[in-house]
């Protein structure tokens, strides 16, 4: 929540400074949007640190995590062709399915445990701060590279809505963070209509912590942790209609794919002992559809 509060103060300060930008009516652009997000996420661990015995020992999959998305971002021209950018978005999860499977054989053979669960709460969010440079600007096309720092989090649940495991309330919280590079392009179809597209690459450090609340042999509130290195790829496209120079509406969507390489799973036992094994990677992909308004100052 702290990045969101910081971002709100940052936004307010820039809006209050609008009077100093009177010489240029396009110094600050603010966007507010809402929509729908759907994502899938899974990870697995091996039986030991060498990735063996078996190579996939336990696997968790979250599928069709559907949520309501709220998003906001800001672009401020601070000097010449240089812009400061910032954004925040959050998807409030309202439905999803979870599968937990354990195996005794390599390559996901000989399952010894297979159970389906639910996830109808939790969230995923994202914030970024960066610097952009207006590299090329023409009446029909403009290009703007950007670099900065981003963080994405997920707070996911394992629940049993059937009532069989009434007290099940396990959680898995992730944090992906690191530097990013981005390229924005805008094609002016007409004076009122434009097509905006962007692609972004993030070099991510991945950390996660889980609380398996019904397993008494595990420590609580942290039952195990995951660490790994990975990356994220995001792409989006929007159609924007400009009512005036100051007001525009847009409609579009985004696709994202984030994943890690092998990492470390550290299990914390109730007796104080720990046990490490190989994490085989975490994988996340999904899309969102949004509609919103742009305000130009």
BASE-940967 format. One record per residue: x, z, y of N, C-alpha, C in turn. Coordinates in pm, whole numbers, plus 50000, padded with zeros to 5 digits. Atoms other than C-alpha are relative to their C-alpha. Example, Ala and Ser with C-alpha at 12.3 -4.5 7.8 and 13.67 -1.06 7.14 Angstrom:
500895000049881512305078049550500905000050120/499184999449881513675071449894499235007350109/
//
This chain:
500825000049879500005000050000500865000050126/499154999549881502945005850238500304986350057/499775013249942503794968550267498794994750074/501215004749935500164961450357499835006650137/500124992949872500124988250631501044994750099/498955005549913503454975550769499614986350051/500425013549960502084940450770498915000450105/501094998949902498954951250961500565003450138/499394996749871501094967351233500764988150057/499275011949957503254936151244499054989650058/501015009449952500164914451283499455004350136/500564994949875498744936651558500994998350115/498995001349895502014936351751500124985650048/499885014049961502174898651744498794995350079/501215003949927498584894751857500005005950140/499944993849868499124919252142501014992950090/498985007049923502164898952247499584985950037/500465013749979500054867552276500134995650145/499955003649859500064868852657501374994550039/498665004849968503834862852660500244985949949/499855013350055503264830352473499114990050072/500995008149931500984815252735500474985850023/499515013349974503284785552787499794990649881/500145008250120502674773352430498825005249920/501234995550062499224774852272500085000549847/499884999850145500564772351917501175008749956/498904991250033503074800751910499705008949880/500394991150110501134822351663498834993949924/501105004650085498984811451369499685011049899/500454989450092496964837151172498984994149904/500925005050103495154829750846499355011749926/500744990550084492454850050668499204991949898/500735007250103490974838950336499535009049889/500484992950118489114849950027499644989849894/500305009350106488384835049689500025006649864/500054996150141488794837749313501384997849938/498735001550071491874843549096499825002649852/500014998550145492404839948722501454999349952/498635000250049495634848848545500105005249858/499664995450134497164854848202501405006050004/498714993050000500064877748120500275005149860/499664994250129501934887447805501495003349994/498624996450028505124903547682500115004149854/499774995450137506694912447348501365006849991/498724993550026509514933647208500424997249856/499465001550135511774930446905500175013849936/499844987450073512574956746643501275007550035/498764993249960516074964346777500634992850119/499345005749882518504956447060500604986349973/499465013150035519824926046871498904989349990/501115009450007516374909946882499564996849858/500315002350142515804914046507499155011449946/500614989450082513934934446245498665005450053/499995014849994511604916646329500284995150142/499705005349866512224893046622498835001850097/501164995949919508674900046748499345011649927/500534987950064507674935646664498635003750056/501274996549936504894942446917499774990550117/500335009649894503074919247158498685003950066/501194997249920500574925947437499644987750080/500485011749926498444898247588498775003750082/501164998949912496124900347888499514985850029/500535013549985493824870047908498824999950097/501135002249908491444857048175499735012250088/500174989149904492054884548428499394994150127/500745006049889489404874248678499835010250112/500114990749889489304889149025499644993350130/500285004449864488214886249385501285001050082/498745000849927491104875549607499785000950150/499954999249854491714885749969501434997150043/498675003949959494644870850157500104998350151/499745001849856496194869850505501464996650019/498615002649965499334855250656500134996350146/499735002449859500964849350991501284991950015/498825007649962503424824651143500185001750150/499734997949858505054832451479501254992550041/498875007549946507294808651673500815009250093/499224990249924510074831651798501064993650089/498995006649917512634806751931500194985649953/499795013950035512844768851938499174995849880/500675004350123512034755751590499975010949894/499924989050095512414790151427498725008350000/501244992550017509394809151289500245012249912/500084988350089508884843851145498684999149924/501215001050083506414843950855499795013049922/500344988450081504634871350663498644998149936/501295001450066501774874250418499735011249902/500424990150100499814897350192498724995049933/501235003450073497224890749920499805010049888/500324990950110495434911649661498804994649923/501095003650088493274902649363499475012649933/500654988350059490814929849255499384995849866/500425004350133490404925548879498655006049963/501304994950044486824928248751499684996849854/500225002450143487084914248396501254993949938/498875005550073489634904948132500045005449858/499854996050139490574907547765501475003149970/498654995950038493604924047604500114999949848/499734999450143495134919947259501345006849975/498794992650038497694943447101500244997449852/499695003350139499384931146781501425004349966/498684996450053502284945446578500254992249872/499635008150116504184925946310501135006849923/498894995250083506474934946019500934988749959/499165011550035507834899445966500404992150123/499545008349889509764875346186498974989450037/500835011249950508024848846397498505002949990/501404995849994504764868246423499294998549865/500615000250134504134870546048499775014349954/500364987150058502654899245845499545010150105/500514990449901500594915946119499555012949932/500384986950054500184953246055499025007150091/500974994349907498044960746360499534988950092/500575010249912495684938646559498705005450058/501174994049937493214952646810499754993450136/500405005649871491284937847103499475011050091/500444990449899490654957447422499484992650123/500565005649876489294951947773500835004550119/499434996049871490514953048131499024995550108/500985003449895487804954648399500325006750132/499584994249872489814971148676501494997850017/498615002649968493244971548833500124989150105/499785009849895494794946149065501334992949979/498695006049979497624922149136500124997050148/499825002949858499114918249482501354993450025/498805007649963501834899449668500235001450149/499675000649858503654902150000501354993150018/498745006649970506444882750164500305000750149/499515001149862508514881850484501114989650000/498995010550001510594851650578500264993950136/499675008149883512144828150832499844985449963/500235014250024511084791750857500564991950116/499435008849898512604762351044499244986749998/500725012749988510654732151171501014988649995/498955010050021512964705851023499604986350052/500465013449963510834675251091498555001050045/501374999949950507694670251298499684986550061/500435013249956505924636951346498485000550016/501455000349981502404627051442499255000049867/500665000650130501634621351072500545010049898/499384991650103504044643650879500945010250064/499044989749959505914676350930500515007349876/499354992950110508344694950701500655012650053/499474987249954509394731250721500555008049882/499434991250103511844749050485499925014650044/500144985649973511634786850457500795007949897/499324990950091513614815350303499625014350037/500384986249971512784852050268500035008749877/500064990050107511984881450042498555002349962/501384998650048508894886049825499925010549891/500284990550108507334911749594498594997849948/501305001150064504494908249346499845011449900/500274988950091502894936849154498734997349920/501224999950081500354940248874499765014449954/500384987150056498494971748775498874997349901/500905004450105496824964548441499595011749910/500564989350083494714985248201499754995149857/500565001750134493894988247832498835009749989/501234992250010490295000147798499214995249881/500895003950110487704999747522498555001850045/501384999249951484264991447660498995001449888/500924998250112482764992647310499705014749974/500214985750019483125030547312500695005749879/499334995150119485145032646990501155009350037/498934991449948488145046347181499605003950142/500644996749873486195062847458501005005050105/499054994049906489175080847615501224991150028/498885009049976491505050747614500054996050148/499815003449859492895045947966501494997450024/498585003049991496365031347919500264990050112/499675008649887498155013548203501364993549980/498725007149998500964988348249500184994650141/499785003749860502384984048601501304992250013/498825008449985504804956248693500404998750146/499505003249866506954948048994501024988749987/499095011449992508554913849049500474999050145/499565000749861510764912149359501344992850011/498745006949978513554891349507499904989650109/499985010249895514574863649749499284987349955/500685012550031512684830949770500424989050097/499885011749914513034795849909498714992049987/501315006449996510054774650008500074987550087/500135011949917509174740450146498534997550028/501365003049956505994734550347499954985850054/500225013549947504664699650421498584998950051/501335002249944501734689150637499844985250035/500315014149974500204654450646498734999450083/501135001049908497894647150939499214987349968/500835011450040495174624750795499304994150121/500665003949876493334623551127500235011250100/499824989149904493324644051450499345013149957/500714987950042490864668351287500375004749859/499834997050143491914667050920501474999249961/498615000050048495214676250755500055005149857/499724995350135496574681850405501295008050004/498844991150002498954711350365500385003049856/499514997050135501114716550055501325007650010/498774992050000503924740549966500435002749857/499434996150128506244748349676501045010950025/499124988549979508184780849634500675004249870/499254994550113510884794149402500495014050037/499584986149978511534831849373500925004449887/499104994150098514514847549196499635014849988/500674987050009512924879249061500735009949911/499614988450080514084913048940498705006249949/501254995350061511444926148696500165014249948/500074986350052510574962548631498545003249969/501364996150038507544976948454500035013849937/500154986750059506305011248346498605001249942/501284998950069503525019648101499705014549965/500484986950045501455050248013498994997549889/500905001550116499955048347660499355013649976/500524986349983497655077847719499545006749872/500514993750122496325083347365501075003049896/498954997850099499675084147184500775012850038/499434986949966500775120547182501515000549977/498565000050024504265112147049500784994450118/499345005949884505015093547374499965009650119/499994992349875505945109147706498954994550096/500995004049900503455108247994500375006350135/500755012549984502925094948256500804987349975/499215012050031505815071448167500335000249851/499775000850144505735061847799501154990649966/498875009150017508145032447822500164991550125/499715008649885509775009648078500594986849952/499405013150025510834973148088500834995850120/499175005849894513654957448288500514986449952/499535013550033514664920648300500204992350129/499865009249888515624892048530499174987649973/500845011750019513364862448590499844991950126/500265008549885511904837848834498514997150010/501395003949979508624826348981499914986750072/500275012749934507294792149081498555000150047/501345000549940504314788949316499824986550069/500335012549931502604757449443498575000950050/501364999849947499564753249665499734987550083/500445011349918497574726649849498685003650065/501214996949924494894729650118499594988150086/500585009249902492614706550312499535008450119/500334992449879492264718850671499254991250099/500775007049897489644708350925500105007950130/499804993549870490384716051291498784997550090/501125001149907487284723151499500524998450143/499335000749870489464729051806501485002449973/498584996750015493164734551869500195014549958/499874985750027492504771851829499365004449869/500774995750117490194772551524499954989049896/500065009450113490364756051182499515007449877/500404994550129488904761550836500714992049891/499375007450109490504752650505499465004249865/500434998150138489794750150135501124995149911/498905004450085492394748949862500225009149882/499684992250118494084764249564501495001149976/498604997450032497344777049420500175001449850/499614997850139499094777249083501315007950000/498764992350008501774802348982500425002049856/499414997750132504094806848686501265008550018/498884990749991506434836848661500425004049859/499544995850131508604846248365501395006150009/498684993850007511674866048262500724995449874/499255001450123514444862748009499925012849920/499964987750078515274889147752500415011850088/499694988049925515464924547883500075012149909/499914987550076515374960847771498685007550006/501154991050013512444981647647500555013949969/499564986150024513095019147675498795008849976/501104991350039510705042247492500375014550028/499804985849969510335078147616499085008249909/500764991950094509265102847347499705013750059/500444986949949507485135847403501055010849979/498964990050026510445154847256501234998350088/498905002149908512725141447531500974989149960/499115010650045514485114847325499554986450054/500315013749959514655078047423500484990349892/499625010350096514905046447217499924986450068/499945013149936515965011847338499864988949897/500095012150080515064977947196499934988050093/500025012149917515044942047317498584996550042/501235006149952512214930247537500204985049998/499855014450017511634893547458499574991950122/500405007049879510404885247807498565002950038/501364998749946507324887748027499624986650061/500465013249958505224857148112498655001250069/501204998949918502604853148379499694986450062/500405012449934500644822748495498525000750035/501394999949958497384815848672499764991250120/500375008249885495584800048962499025007650086/501054994649914493394808449257499414989150086/500735009149912490844790649474499545008150120/500324992349881490344801649834499424991350110/500485006149876488554793450157500325009750112/499624990949892489594806850495500004993350135/499955004949863490074802950867501415001750055/498744999249927493154795951080499705002150148/500124997549857493414810151431501354997050064/498775003949930496004794451666500005006250139/499884993749868497264812651975501134993350078/
//
